[in-house]
Amino acid sequence: MTKEKDPRLAAKGSNSIGGQSYQTEIQRTSGCIQIWMPTFIGDYLKETMMLSTVEHGAYSLLRIAYWQAGGALPDDDEVLRNISKTSSHVWKKIRPKIAKLFSVENGMWKHAQLDQEYARALENKKKNTQRAKNAAEARWR
């Protein structure tokens, strides 16, 4: 999806999840880091072993939305419920357990590990882009 076609990128630094826009601390970028997300299976399973199937699915969808947004999600039950694809009744029941896997700061759900991995992915992307530019310049000298 290009920037022009992605309505979530209409305003610089603004994202829309569940029909609502919000600001992220880590600015969203287009490109390769939006099409993959590292998952460390051992850490993930250790973190989610106490979750039911529904809770696990909701958490996975929230993590994916977090990555796609490039950072924190709004502490808005309607938005989080829509992302997690659960009914209001189910979301109210599972929210406390899911919320423990995030930290809520200034009205936003944050995930320290995803923030670190996203920052690492951005840095790798910058390095690889520069490496490719340097190689192209050297080739055409």
Secondary structure, 3 states (H helix, E strand, C coil): CCCCCCHHHCCCCEEEECCEEEECCCCCCCCHHHCCCCCCHHHHHHHHCCCCHHHHHHHHHHHHHHHHHCCCEECCHHHHHHHHCCCHHHHHHHHHHHHCCCEEECCEEECHHHHHHHHHHHHHHHHHHHHHHHHHHHHCC
